[in-house]
Amino acid sequence: MNDQEIEVKFYVKDLGKVAARLLEMCARLLRPRVHELNLRFDRPDGSLRREHRVLRLRQGEDARLTYKGPGSIVEGAMSRQEIEFSVGDFETAKAFLEALDYQLVVIYEKYRTTYMIETSEVFAKHPRRGQDLGGLSALIMLDELPYGNFVEIEGPDAASIHAAVDSLGLDWEARIAESYLALFERLCKARGFTFRDLSFVNFADTRFTVNNLGVQPADE
């Protein structure tokens, strides 16, 4: 898939309430809760990171290879080119990238549950924005990371994302522009953590506050 990804994410204190709201909205469960293992690769000189580009290998329901280009903010949401496709074997794909001299720079994991909202069924006529959103849809990802819970919303344009955010009762002003790894790096700097990977094992006995992440709950 070669597409333009438009998304926004939020830190939430109670992921269960968001899930309950999705059920009230008759959201469709696309993918039940699954553990995702993500491997980020870079060139030996670190140029992909400096150029704000991403090369990622993910193991979830299947193995997927992803490229993301530099991002820009469009009406408050992050927009960037995304090329993603399935690969037959996770370990073979990892060996392939390493054979091309790409280096594994960080591993991060999370649990993700994915829903889809059909705007034509749920909020075709958005009350606050007052515009017909027709058959647009939005993907709602409930993410459990080692340092907290998040809601990531992806849609075909900013209007569908705004509508989804309002319908979920989230605070738009609490949106997060940074990636999960950028938040991880901020947390490591704030607390002096020296481990490389964003893993549940590394955070099992780790103490930190939401202020260390530099985010605000969107569900208050």
C-alpha positions in Angstrom: 0.0 0.0 0.0 1.3 3.4 -1.0 -0.8 6.1 0.6 -0.9 9.3 2.5 -1.3 8.6 6.2 -3.2 11.2 8.2 -3.4 10.5 11.9 -3.4 12.0 15.4 -2.9 10.3 18.8 -4.0 11.0 22.4 -2.9 9.8 25.8 -5.8 8.5 27.9 -6.2 7.5 31.5 -9.1 5.0 31.0 -8.9 3.0 27.8 -11.9 0.9 28.9 -14.2 3.9 28.7 -13.0 4.7 25.2 -13.7 1.0 24.2 -17.2 1.3 25.8 -17.9 4.5 23.8 -16.9 2.7 20.6 -19.5 0.0 21.3 -22.1 2.6 21.9 -21.3 4.1 18.5 -21.6 0.7 16.9 -18.0 0.8 15.8 -16.8 -2.3 13.9 -14.0 -4.4 15.5 -11.5 -4.9 12.7 -8.7 -6.6 14.7 -9.0 -7.9 18.2 -6.2 -7.1 20.7 -2.9 -8.3 19.4 0.7 -8.0 20.6 2.9 -6.0 18.1 6.7 -6.2 18.0 8.2 -3.4 16.1 11.8 -3.2 14.8 13.1 0.2 13.7 16.0 0.2 11.2 18.4 2.9 10.0 21.5 3.3 7.9 24.8 3.1 9.7 25.1 6.9 9.6 21.7 7.4 11.1 20.5 9.4 8.0 16.9 8.1 8.0 16.3 9.5 11.4 17.9 12.8 10.5 15.7 13.0 7.5 12.6 12.2 9.6 12.0 8.9 7.7 11.0 5.6 9.1 11.9 2.0 8.1 10.0 -0.4 10.3 9.5 -4.2 10.4 6.4 -5.2 12.5 5.2 -8.6 13.7 1.6 -8.6 14.7 -1.2 -10.7 13.1 1.3 -10.9 10.2 4.7 -9.5 9.3 4.7 -6.1 7.7 7.4 -3.8 6.3 6.7 -0.1 6.4 8.3 3.1 5.1 7.2 6.5 6.3 8.3 9.8 4.8 8.8 13.1 6.6 5.6 14.4 8.1 3.7 17.7 8.1 0.8 19.1 10.2 -2.5 19.4 8.3 -5.3 21.0 10.3 -3.8 19.7 13.5 -3.2 16.1 12.2 0.1 14.5 11.1 0.2 13.7 7.4 3.0 11.7 5.8 3.6 9.2 3.0 3.3 5.6 4.0 4.3 2.5 2.0 3.4 -0.8 3.7 3.1 -4.4 2.6 3.0 -7.9 4.1 6.1 -10.0 4.1 6.1 -13.8 4.2 8.5 -14.3 7.1 9.5 -11.9 9.8 13.0 -13.3 10.5 13.8 -13.6 6.7 12.7 -9.9 6.3 15.0 -8.9 9.2 17.9 -10.8 7.6 17.1 -9.1 4.3 17.3 -5.6 5.7 20.5 -6.4 7.6 22.1 -7.9 4.5 21.5 -4.4 2.9 23.4 -2.9 5.8 20.4 -1.5 7.6 20.9 -1.6 11.3 18.4 -2.4 14.1 18.4 0.7 16.3 15.4 0.2 18.6 12.7 -2.4 19.4 9.3 -1.3 20.7 6.2 -3.2 21.6 2.6 -2.6 22.3 -0.9 -4.2 22.4 -3.3 -2.9 19.8 -7.0 -3.2 19.2 -8.4 -1.7 16.0 -11.9 -0.5 15.3 -13.5 1.3 12.4 -16.2 4.0 12.6 -18.4 4.5 9.5 -19.2 8.2 9.5 -22.3 7.7 7.3 -23.8 5.5 10.0 -22.6 7.2 13.2 -22.1 10.9 12.6 -22.8 11.7 8.9 -24.0 15.1 9.9 -21.4 16.3 12.4 -23.2 18.6 14.9 -20.3 20.9 15.7 -18.7 21.3 12.3 -22.0 21.3 10.5 -20.9 19.6 7.3 -21.9 16.4 5.6 -19.2 13.8 6.1 -20.9 11.3 3.8 -19.3 7.9 3.7 -16.0 8.8 5.3 -14.6 6.5 7.9 -11.9 6.5 10.6 -9.7 3.9 12.1 -9.6 3.9 15.9 -6.6 2.1 17.5 -6.5 1.4 21.2 -2.8 1.1 22.1 -1.3 -0.2 25.3 2.3 0.8 25.6 4.8 0.1 28.4 4.5 3.7 29.5 0.7 4.2 29.2 -2.4 3.9 27.0 -3.2 5.9 23.9 -5.8 6.3 21.2 -4.6 6.7 17.7 -7.1 7.9 15.0 -6.4 7.6 11.3 -8.7 8.9 8.6 -8.8 9.9 4.9 -8.7 13.6 5.9 -8.7 15.9 8.9 -12.5 16.4 8.9 -13.1 12.7 9.5 -10.5 12.7 12.3 -12.0 15.7 14.0 -15.4 14.1 13.9 -14.1 10.9 15.4 -12.3 12.8 18.2 -15.4 14.7 19.1 -17.7 11.7 19.0 -15.3 9.8 21.4 -15.4 12.8 23.8 -11.6 13.4 23.6 -10.0 16.8 24.0 -8.6 17.9 20.6 -6.2 20.3 22.4 -4.5 17.3 24.1 -3.5 15.7 20.8 0.1 14.5 20.4 2.1 15.2 17.3 5.1 13.1 18.3 5.7 9.4 17.6 5.7 6.8 20.4 9.5 6.6 20.1 9.8 10.3 20.4 7.8 10.2 23.7 10.0 7.3 24.8 13.2 9.4 24.1 11.7 12.3 26.1 10.9 10.0 29.0 14.4 8.5 29.0 15.9 12.0 29.0 13.7 13.2 31.9 14.3 10.1 34.1 17.8 9.2 33.0 16.9 5.8 31.6 19.7 4.1 29.7 17.9 1.0 28.2 17.6 1.0 24.4 14.2 -0.7 23.9 10.6 0.4 24.6 9.6 -3.0 26.1 7.3 -4.2 28.8 10.2 -5.9 30.5 12.2 -2.7 30.7 9.3 -0.9 32.2 8.2 -3.6 34.7 9.7 -1.8 37.7 10.2 1.6 36.2 8.8 4.7 38.0 7.7 7.8 36.1 4.8 10.3 35.8 2.7 11.5 32.9 4.6 14.8 33.3 7.8 13.0 32.3 6.1 12.1 29.0 5.1 15.7 28.4 1.5 14.9 27.5 -2.0 15.6 28.9 -4.9 13.2 29.3 -7.5 13.7 26.6 -10.3 12.0 28.5 -10.6 14.3 31.5 
